[in-house]
Amino acid sequence: MTSRKPDEQLARDSRLRLVSPRSVAAARKAVTDRRARSASRPPAGTPATAELASRARASLADAVRLARWAELNLGAGDGGRPAPAGALPAADVERAAGELNLTHGQIRVGWDRARLAGLVEVHGGQARPGWRLRAWDRDDTAVLRGWVALFDAWSLVHPAPADIAPAAVAEVVEAMPQLLSLLQLSAGPVTVPDLLDLLGQRVTELRDERCEIPYDAPAREASPADGAGSDPDAGPEAAGHTAPVPLARLLRWALGGLAAVDAVTLGPAQAALTPLGSWAVWVKLEQICVAAQSPAGNIEQSAAAMLHGCARLTPGPARAEYQAWLAARPVGHAVSELLHAARGEDALLRGLAFEALRVVGAPAEAEVRAAVRDAALRPYALLWLAEHEGVDPDEAQDVLTAEETTWLWVDTAAAIADHGEADLLARHLDSAVRTTVPRLLDEVRAVGHPRTVQVLVALAAAHPDPALAKAVRRAAFQVHTGGA
């Protein structure tokens, strides 16, 4: 066998940064090697990073105190005993309120905010400090990322009215980025009537995109103020099958949720972004503009098309494309679309989809855990979860069984066969040989990967060693014919 380091050489091909922890780590280090792009300056009047971080620390002060209390009192630091997976039990709320001199309501809100900001991470029924809590006092970037995570989850911090249909709530959540953009571009207060008008337009656009019939259109044509067209004795059927969506009420709820995370300040019939909110919206708009102006320009593409477009990029620019693509759509839809692309036949997209999901982070955890049940996604999902739970990328592959590792090796070989070069495929084979080639081929045959035959044929054609190539071809024939 060769004395070179095949894993490192394979990792240098940015299109194939798929599976091996060392390959992933090497690909991420390539961020520092890419050509730097001159950073755009934030709008005039935006505070410096240190001041923004100070504001974020103040906003999350109670959540940080509670996270540190939980680390000491709930076994969250060493996993010594199970900590609550959801809301704090009443006994712990009572105890924390007494020791931290906070109300029961403040404790419950603080716990939710700590989880959403990544200060506390819950895994398998145990809560433990998140890496942001460790870096809270010394790393301004970690603080701002934690606050942005809370900002992105504003609709969870401030639950919607229970009597409004979830579909109507989802429409408003999906429409809010456009309202936030208006607030940011206005650089000052915007009246509630103007926001309500824009919200109505955006909801209509979303329905048009889904080809929905606006059953409540007749009711919206009449002004609520003059009562025209309303019949207090008429039931829902008389209003066109569904009751009109209370957009004004939903707007009040949305603005209240944004104010609860210190992104918006509310005045008499008006709203404005806080410095933190303005900065966060500017960052998201900048991500979108970068992608729209970049050579790749994948922001309007489907997940599969976006991943194909990023395949030729080095890790840094690819990550920027992922961020911009994610910023332009609701996170839940984006995660579902990425996993749908990962379930396709292209193994390269599988690896890239999970790289994009690493950019999503915690909001993707539930769907990634569900993906563990899918045989094609299981190894990728297990590696993602291990890294998300704090395992070093270089050690994450230890969570896989021998069969899962072999399956992943075959899947990566399929990606190389489809998109790479012959020498990369040969090095991929060399990198897997830990004992003997026959034993490796036995393991490959046993896992039952649907691309096994094609991968073995491609490996045989690519490898320069005639004896080894012959053995691989024989294995491909045996798999194809069902032989032993």
N, C-alpha and C positions, 0 to 999 in steps of 0.2 A: 504494500500500500504506500501511497505517497506520504511524504513528510510535511507537506504544506498544511495550512490550517483552513480546511474547506469551509467551516462554518463562518469564519471571518470573511473569506472571499465571497461567499454567497451573500452575506449581509450587505456587501458593498453595492449589490445590484438593487437600487431603490425600488424597482418594480416588484421585487420578490421578498420584501420584508414581511414575511407572513407569520411564521410559527415559532421557530426556535427562540427561546428567551434571549440567547446571546445575539441572534440576528435582530430581534426587536430592539434590544438595548443599543446595538451598534447603529441601527437605523435612526434611533432617536438622537444619538450623539451627532449625527450628520447635520442636525439643525444648526449647529454652530459653524458648520463649514459652508452653508449656503450663502449666496450673494445677498448682502443686506439690502433691504428696501428702506428708503428714507421714510421715517415715521411722520405721519401727518400730525399737526399740532391740534390739540383740542380747542374748542371755541374760546374766544376771549372771555376772561373772567373765571375760567375753570380753575379751581384750587389746585395746588401742587399735590403730587401723589401722597406725600406725608400728611398733608392736611385732610385729604380725602380718607386716608386710612384712619386718621384720628376720629373723623366723623363716624366711620363704620364701626370702630371700636366702641364709641359712645352708644351707637344704635343697638349694638349687640351686647352691651355690658351685662345685663341681667342673664342673658343666655350663657355667656362665658362663665359667670359666677356659678350658675347652676351646673354647667358641664364639669367644672372643677370640683364642685361639691359631690356630684355623682361619681366621679372618679375615685374619690376618697371613701364614699359611704355606700355605694351600691355594687362594689366589686367590679366596676367598669374598667379599672386600670389593669388588673391582672386576670380578669375572667374567673375570679375565684368562686363566684356564685352567679347564677343567672340574673341579669338585669332586665328591666321591662322592655319588651319589643315594641310597644306602642306607647299609649299614654301612661303617665306615671300612676301607680296605684294610689288610692286615697291615703294610705298610711305614709307613703313616701312624700306625697304632696304636703301632708300635715307636718312631717318632720323637717322637710326642706324649708317650708314657710317659716317655721319657728327659728331655725338656725340662720337663715339668710335675711330674716326680717322683711319678707315679701308676702303679699297676699296669695291666697290659693290660686286665684285667677292669673296672677303674674307668674306663678310657678308653672302652671299648665302652658301658658303662652311661651314662656322662656324655654321649656323643654322642646316644644314643637320647633321653635326658631333655632335652637341648638342643633337639632337633627337636620333641619333643612339647610342650614349653613355649613354642615360638615364638621361641626365642633364635636358632635357625638355620632358615632357610627354604630348601627345595630345590625348584627349578623348572627343568625341562628339562635335568636332569643337572648343574646348577650349584647350589652352596650359597652363600648369602649371609647376612649378619647380618639377623635379624628386627628389626622396629621396637622390640620389647621390650628387645632388647640395647642399643639406642641409649639407651633411657630408663631402663635398669636402676638406675643410681645416683641418679636424681633423682625418679623417679615411682613412689610406693608403689602406686598403683592398677595400673600396668602390671605391677609385680612380682607382685601378688596375682592378677591375671588369668593371668599365666604359670603360677603355681603351680596355680591351679584347672584350667587346661588339662591339666597333668600329672596332677592328681588324677582328672580325668574319664577319663584314658587309663590308669588303673592296671592294667587287664587286659593292656595291651600292654607295659607296663614289666616285668611279671612273668608270662612266658608260662605257660600252663596245661600240666599234665602231658600229654605226647604220647599216652599210651595211653588217655586218656579221650575219648569221642566229643565232637566239637565241639558237637553239639546240647545235650548235657548241660552243657557249659561255658557256652554261651550262655544257658541257663536260669538258671544261678547268677548270671551277670553282670546279667541282667535283674531278678533278685530282690534284688540287693544294696542298692538304694536303700531298701527297706523295713527292712533290717537296720541301715543307717546311720541311719535315722530313729529307730529304737529306741535306738541308742547315743547319739544326740544328746539325745533326750528323757529318757533315764535320767540324764544329767549325771554319769556315773561308770561304773565297770567293769560289764560284763555278762558273765555266765558263758558259756562256750562251749556247754554243753548247752542253755541258753536260746536262743542264737543258732541252733544247729543245729535246734531245734524250730521256730523261726520260719522258717528257710530251707526246711524240709520243707513247711510249710504254704503258703508262697508259691509254691514250685515246683508243688505240687498245684493251686493256684488258677490258675496260668498254663496248666497242661495242661487244666484244666476249661474255661478261656476258649477254648482251641483245640479243645475237644471231643475230646481225646486219651484213649485207653484206657490207664490206668496198669498196663501189663503187669507191672511189678515190685511191685504192691501185695501179692500173697501173700508175697513175700520180705520186705517191710518190716514185715508184721504180726508176724513172729517177731523176738525180740531178738537182735542179733548176739552179745550177751554169753553167752547160754546155748546158742547153737548150734542152737536148735530150728528145725526145718523146713529145715535145710541138709544137703545131701548132697555130700560132697567129690568123689564120683565122677560127679555129674550134670553134664551139659553145659549150655550156655545154653538149649537148648530146654526142659529140665526146669524152668527157672526162669521159664517164661512167655515164651519167644521172645527176651527180651533180658535181659542181666545187670543186676542192680540198680545204680542210679546211686550212686556212692560219695560221698554228700553230705558226710560228715565230712571226707573228703580234699579235696573241692572247697572246703569252708569254710576249711580250713587254708590252701589256696592263695590264696583271696580275701583272707583276713586278712593273709597274707604280702605280697600285692601292695599292699594299702592301707598296710601298715607300711613298705613300700619307698619310698613317696612321702611318708612322714611324716604320714599322715592318721590312723593308728591306732598305739597302743602295745599290746604284747602282754605279758601276765603269765601266771602259772600258771593255765591253764584259764580265762582271762578276757581280755577286750579292752576298750579304752576309746579314745575319740577324743582326738587331740591338740588343743591350742587351735586350730591351723590347720584340722584336720578338722572340729571342732565348728562353727567359723565358716562353713566352706564348706557344710556340710550345712544350717545355719540359713539361709544365703542362698538355697539352692535351695528349702527349705520355704517361705520367705517369698515367693519368686516364685510358687509354686503357690497360696499363700493369697491373694495379691493378685489373681490371675486368678479364683480361685473366688469372691471377694467383689466383684469388679468388675462394672459393669453389663454388660460384654461376656460374661464367664464362659465363655470358649471352650475351657477346658482339656480338657474331656471330648469335644470335637468332633473330627471328622475334619479333615485338613489343609484340604480345600476349604471345609468349613463354618467353620473357624476363620478362614481368609483372608477369606471373605465377611463374617464378623462384625467383622473388623478394618478393612474397607474404609472405614467411616465415621469411623474414629478418626484423630486427628492423629498425626504420626509418633512422638512420644514414647510415648503410651499404646499404640500399636500395637506398638512394639518391646518394651514390657513384656509384652504378651500373647504375642508370639513367644517371649520368654525363658521365660515360665511354661509354655507349651505344650511347648517343647522339654525343659524340666527334668522333665516328667512322663513321658517315654518315652525309650527307648534312642536314641542319636543316629543310628545307622544306619537304624533304622526311620523316624525322623522325616524324615531327608533323602530317603529313597525315597518317602515319602508326599507330601512337598512337590513333588518332581519329577513324581510322578504327577498331582498337581493342576495343575501347570504345563502338562502335555501336553493338558489338556482344551480345550474350545472357548472358554472365557471368557478373553479377553486380559487382563482386569484381574487375574485370579488369577495369570497368568503373571508379571506384574511384581511382584505382592505376594509370590509364592512366592520369588522371587530376593531380595527384601528380607529375608524371613525367613531365607534361606540365608546372607545376610551376617552375621546374628546367630550362626549356627552356626560360621562361620569355617573354619579349616583342616580339621576332620574331614569337611567336605563336599567338599573339593577333588577327590578321585578321581571321585566321581559327577558333579560338575559338568563335569569334563574329558570324561567319557564323553558327557555331554549335548550337547557341541559337535557330535557327529555327527547330532543331531536337528535338522532344518531349522527347526522351529518354535521350538526353544530356543536355537539357535546364537548369535544376537546377544546374548541375555541372558547366556548362559554365558560368552561372550568378555568382556563387560563385567565380570562377576563376577570372572573370573580376572585381568583387568587390575588391578582395584582390590585384589584379594587379593595381587597381586605388588607392590603399592606405588605403582601409577600413581594420580595425583591424579584424583578423580572428574570434575573439570572437563575432563580431557584423555583420559579413558578411551575416549571414543567414537572416538578416532583409530585404535584397533585394528581397527575395522570397515571393511570394503570399502564402496564406494558402494552396492552392491546390498544388503548387510546393513543399512546405515543406512536405506535406503528401506523395506526389509521391516519394520524396527523401527518406523519412522514409521507405516506402515499398521497395524501391530498396535496401536500406541498409539491411533491414530484409531478402531480398532474398539472398544477399551475405552471411549473417550470417548463413542462413539455409543451404546454399550449402557448406560453408567452415568452419563454426564455431562450437560451442558447444551449447547444449541445454540451459545451464544456461545463456549464453550470449544472446540468443534469448529472454529468459524470461525477462532479465534486459532491453533489447531493448524495449519491450512492456511497462515495467514499466516507462521507461524514457519518453515515448510519452504521458502518461496519464496526461493531465492538467485539465480536467474537469471530464468527466465520460467515462467509457469504451464504452457504447452504442454510444455516440457522436463520439468517435474515430473510431469505426467500421463503422459508417455512412460515415465519411470522407474518410476512406480507400476504401469503396465500390464506392464512387463517383468519385475518380480519375481515375479509369479504368486502373490501372497498369496491364500488361499482366500476372504478377506472383501473383496476389492478392490471388487467391484460394490456391495455394501452400504455400504462406507465412502464410495465416491464419491457414491452417491445421497444419503447422509446429509449429506455435505459440501455438495452442491449445494443441499439444502433449508435448510441452516443459514447459508450465507454471504449477506451482505446485498448483495453486488455482483452485479447481474443478469447482466452479461457473463461474469464469472468463473463464476457458478453454471451458466450455459448451457454453457460449455466443459467443466465437470466432468460435467454430465449427459451430454454427447455422449461423453465418455470412458467413462462407465459403460455406455452403450449399446454402444459398440464392444467393450468387454471382454465384455459379456454375449452379444453375437452373434458374437464371434470375429473382428471386423473389425480393420483396421489402424488 
